[in-house]
């Protein structure tokens, strides 16, 4: 499908990095952080293409939204925003997950029960004009002009330059299912694939690759005990960063069935396939089978799976390259590709703060 636009899909979305707090200064634009599926929308005449964060077509899961976008948007444009489902006064991410279903009849039924909406926050192209090199503030102004008078289920996200208002959003909007605030430099050009924005969330979370699992004690082949989590560094190496394990018994059984097909051929090209070489030696390399003075008597055997699953987990802090304590499983992220599970998404304490603490 060739669209009459300045550029064609797919386009890597601009990303954000976690921040410990709302930044100071008068050069920031603040927006609520929506909890849905990130989506770029390409509109060209009667053609509408919805692209997911991992560069795949998303429209088949939200057919009712394609109709709304076709009717509401300018004739030729490219938008960045979020697909959300809201009912009973709250965003419902679980309803979003249910949409990722292979049966079109099931998707149609869900669309009738809980229709989706689109919240736009950036304008990347309008007519023949590519706006990606324009400053964030100019793109925001053009977005408001282009979508003036737009009606639900298409929306423009609120924006403020007032830090106090952003702080109020951060505190009040959580009850409605929004999970924080976005901060964007007013002079920021749209930089695909770069973590150029800031996201301020209510708790530390990380999206991790699930690279394997361990069986529950006395539950081999029936119950999953823990999931092994990985993050990529800048060189593309997948590090074992910790586990998540606080599951109910029925969930452990469900995980055993869910992961079964992903075990087939998993070790062939697995980045941790040589872990057995480290079972009997102490090593600083973060591998799931490596022993140390802390776990000499512990059964560290594990089952690899293909790198297809992404889990969002909550954590308290990072110690070196590893989570200090076991993480808390929050949800699956089928909308995020495993390759994006990198260290640079994590909040890092600036070095100068540590230096101040240890200053003479």
N, C-alpha and C positions, 0 to 999 in steps of 0.2 A: 504494500500500500504506500503510494507516494503522495505525501501531503503538500499542499501549496503553502509552505511555511519556510522561514529563513533557515531552519535546520530540521532534521528528521529525528524521530526516536530510534534508539533509546538515548537518554541523556543521564549521566550520573548525577544524582541529586547532591546539592551542597549539604554538608554534615555539620554536626555540632559536637562540642566537647563539654564534659561536665565541669561545672564551676561550683565552688563551695558557697557562693552567695551572689546576690544581685550586684553587678558592678556599679561603682560610683562614676560620676562624670555626666556631662551633658551631650555626649556624642553617641548615645545608645538609643536604639529603638527597642521597646519591650513589647512582647506579645505573650498571650497565654500559650502553654504547651499542650497541644491536643493529644488525646490517647486513642489513636486509630491506626490506619494503614497509610503510610506516606505514599503520595501519588502525584505524578506529573500528568497533566491533562493537555493533549494536543487536539485542537479543534480546527478543522479546515472544511468550511461549508457544512455539508451534512455528515461528514466523517468525524468521529470522535474516537480517540485512542487514549486509554488510561494505562499509564505505565507504573509498575510497582517500584519500590525502592531497589529491588534486585534486578531491575531492567526487564521484567517480564510483563506481558499483557495482563491487566487486572480486570478488564471490563466484563468478562464472562461471569464473574462472581457478583457483579453489581449491575445487572442489566437495567434496573429502574433508574440508576444514576446516569447511565449513558443517555437515556431519554431526556432527563432533566438538564444535563449539560448541553445537549444539542439545542435545546430550546432557549436556555438562559444566557449562553456565552456569546461574545462577539464572533463574527463570522470566521475570523482567522486569528488564533492566539495560542500561546503556550503558558500554562499556569503551573505553579508548584503549590501543594497544599496537602490536606489530609482527608481521607475518607473516614467518616465516623458514623456510628449508629447511636442515636439517643432516644431513650424513652423513660418515662417516669421521672423526668427531670435530671437524668444522669446519662453519662456516656456508658456504653456497654461493650467492652472489648470482647467478652465471651461471645456475644452475638456476631462480632466481626469474624472470630475464628470459625464459627459454624458455617460461614459463607464459603470457606475454602473446601468445597465439596465437589466430587466429580460428576454428580448427577445434576443436570440442568433443571430437572423437575423439582428437586430439593431446593436448589438455589432460588427458583421462582417462588416457591412457597414461603421461604424465609424472607424474601424481598417484600412479599405482601404483608407478612406479620410485622416486620420491623424494617421499614425502608431506610436506606442510607442517605447521608448528606455529604456535601463536599464543602470544606472550609479552605478558601484560597488565602495565601499570604504572600505570594510573589508572582510577578508578571515577567516572563522571560522573553516573550515575543508578542508583537501585535502587528497584524498585517504583514508587510515586508520587513519590518524593523526588528532586528535582533537586539534585545535590551540587556543581555547578560553582562556587558561591560559597563553599564550605567551604575551609579551609586545606589545603594539600598534605598535611601530616602527617595530618590527620583523614581525608582521602580515602584515603591509603595504609593506614591502620588499617582502614577500612571495606572496602577491597579485600581485605585479608588475611582478614577475617572472612567476606566474601561468597564467596570462592573457597577457603576452607579445605578441604583434602582433595582439591582438584582434581588430576587425573591427566593425564599426557601424552596427546595432543600439546598440551594447554593448560597454560600455566605462569604463575607470577607472577615477575616479574623480581626478582633480589636487590636489597636496599637496605641501605645502611649510613650511619651518621652519622659514622663514623670516617674522617678524611681519610687516615690511613695505609693503611687497608684499600682505600680508593678508589684510592690511588696504586699499591698492589699489583695491583689489578684492571687498572689502566691498563697496567702493565708485563707482566703475565702473560697476559691474555686476548687479546692481539693475535694470538697464534699460533692461536687458535681461530676467528679471523675477526671478532671484535668490534673495532670501530674507535674505541674511546675510552671516556669516562666522561661521564655526564650529571650536572649539579648543579642542584638545584631548591631554592629557598628554602622553608623549612617552612611559612611563612605564605602562600604563593602560592595565590591563587584560580586556577581554570582560566580562562584568557583566550584565547578563540579568535582565531587569526590573529596573535597578538602574540608577539614574540620575548622571552619572559619567562624562559626557562630558559637554562642555559649548556651548551655541549657542548665537551668537551676531546678533541681528536683527535690522532692521531699525526703528522699532517702537515697543512699548510694545503691545503684544497681549496675549490673554489667551484663551484656549479651555475650554468652560463651558458647563455643563449639562443644557439643557432647561427643567425646571421642571414644568412650567406652563405659563400662560399668563393672561393678563387683556384685556378686551374689550376696543375698542376705544370709546371715548365719543360719545354717541348717535349712536353707531354702534354695539350694542349687537347682537350676532349671525350672524353678517355680516363682521365686520372689527376688526382685532386684533390691539390693541393699543401698547402693549409692551410684550416682552418675559421676563420671570423671570429666572434668571441665578443662578446656584449653583456650588459650589466647595466642594470637600471632604477634610476633615482634616486627620491627621495621624491615627485617631481612626475610620475612615470610616463614620463620620457624615457629612451629606450634609448640607452646610450652604447656606443661601440666600445671595448672594454677590452683587446683583444689577440687573439692567434691561438694555435692549437695545430696543430702541423705534423709531428711526428716519427712518420710512418706508414711501414710497409713498403710495397713496391710493390704487392703483391697487395691490401693494404687500400686503397690509393689508388684502384685500379680498382673495388673494391667500393663505395667511397664515391661514385664517379661514377655508378654505377647506382642507389644508394640515394637520392641527392639529385635525380636526374633528374625525377621527378614533382613535387617540391616547387618546381621552378623555374617552373612554369606559372603565370602571373599573379602572380608573387611581388612584382613591383615596383609593382603597382597601389596597394596600401595600405601599402607598406613604409616604416617610419620613417626609413630612410636613402635614400629615393628621390631626394632632391635632392643627393646626394653629388657629382654631376658638376659642380655649380656651384663646388665648392671644389678641383677638380683643379689649377688653375693658380695658386692663391694659398696662402700660408702661413696656417694657422689653428690656434687652440688647441682648436677644437671637435673632439671625438673622432669622426671619420668615416672609414670605410675607404678612401676615395679621396683624402683630403686629403694634400697634400704638405707637406714641411718641409725645412729645410736638410739633414736627415739622409737623405732619400730622393728627392732630385730626379731621379736617374737610374734609379730603380727602377720597374718595371711594377707599378702598383697597381690595375690593372683587376680587377674582381671580379664574381661572379655572385650576385645575391640569391636567397634561398629564402624560402618562407613560414615564419613563426615558429612552428614546430611541434616542433622538436627541442631537448632539453636535454642538455648534456654536463657531466659532472663532470670538472674538470681540477685538477691539482696546480699550485701556484704558490709562488714564494719570498716575494715581498712586493708590496704595492701601492705605487705611486709616484704620488701625486696621485689621479687617477681611473682609472689604467691599471696593468695588470700590468707590472712592471719588465722581465721577460724573457718569452720564449715559454713557454707553459704546457705541461704534460704531460697528454695525454688519458688518463683513467682508465677511464671507462665511460659508457654512455648511461644517462639517468634517465627512462624512460618513465612512471615513477610520479609525476613532478613537473611541474606546469604551468609554462610559460614565464613567466607573470606573477609567479611567486615568485622569479625570478632577480634579486635585488635586492642593492644594495650593503650593506644592513644585515645580511646574512648573514656578512660578512667580519670577520676579526679586525682591529681598529684599535688602534694604539699610543696610549694615553691622552696627552693634551696635556701633563699635568703631568710625565710622564717626560721628554718632549723638553725641557721647561723646565728640569728638573734638569740635564740634560746641558749645556745652554748657560748655566747659571747663572754669574754673575761669580765 
